[in-house]
Amino acid sequence: MKTAGDTEKTAEKTVANATATQAEWATRRERSNALAMRLMAWVAITLGRPVARLLLHPITLYFMVFAPNAQRQSKRYLARALNRPATLVDRYRHVHAFASTVLDRIYFVRGQMQAFDLHVVGSEIGAATRAEGRGAFLLGAHIGSFESLHAIGEAVPGLRVAMVMYPENARLIHGVLKALAPDFDLRIITIGRAGSTLAIRDWLAGGGVVGLLADRNLAADGGRAATGAGTLEIPFLGVPTVFSDGPLRLAVVLRRRVLFMVGLYLGGNRYEVRFEHLADFTTPITDPVERERQMHAALRAYVARLEELVRVAPYNWFNFYDFWSEDK
């Protein structure tokens, strides 16, 4: 029978394996994202948001012409999310929405919240988590803007968030955000290293919230991810897709609640930040079969929520790579 220590090691190994398999494409993507942010930052800070938004149109056209692989993946994804062939207008809206959130990230990290019309749904959940003082896992996705999470600071003062990232991604993103806003306090916990689980545990013990984006496939550069320990194959947009249960295993080990968070971009300067309950693992689960059942039920609930959101807001999902591993 597995002990708590064995479960913790399995959880940490699962997250570490995800780091190894994703390292190459994830690093390349975030480096490109970082360069785009530096360019957008200069325009945004120098000329202001209204002028910067005008430049989003030529930027969108540029990426539609000179990023054929991203366009191919966008077309494939949109056809599934929209339940019809994606038009040129659909693909333009997809890239433009992504460029808009990259631009707005600059203002979010600089604390310029007055530039936005922000609507927070479920702020009472964040307040309850803050009052409880035990911390929680915040499971998000590459939908809209995770940086809009900072809007919750006004609704729930004192709620501290640490993002869990791959080491190279963390270095790139942290460097860019610090350059944009030197006073911005971004707490990052890197995974795949000795002590990662302990660092997460200590942050939670201090009442902090740990944020993870859990919608990335474990396959590297389009290779097919295999179903096995730490993964589960779940239908997503009509296609069997492998998802990692690593974040949920950590939540079980550390006995914490899991919340779902998304910051949907609604166009213009409008965002809707949503917080929802996903799972509660605060009570120890001693039966290994029941533990697996509850983790997988939570993962299926996460994927179902993700699918519902991309149906409602299809242009908000920003995974411009071979998500379903169909190119090989």
Secondary structure, DSSP 8 states (H G I E B T S, - for coil): ---HHHHHHHHHHHHHHHHHHHHHHHHHHHHHHHHHHHHHHHHHHHH-HHHHHHTHHHHHHHHHHH-HHHHHHHHHHHHHHHTS---HHHHHHHHHHHHHHHHHHHHHHTT-GGGSEEEEE-HHHHHHHHHH-S-EEEEE-SBB-GGGGGGHHHHSTT--EEEEE-HHHHHHHHHHHHHH-TT---EEEE-SSTTHHHHHHHHHHTT-EEEEE----S-STT------TTEEEEEETTEEEEEE-HHHHHHHHTT-EEEEEEEEEEETTEEEEEEEEEEE--S----HHHHHHHHHHHHHHHHHHHHHHHHHSGGGB---S-TT----
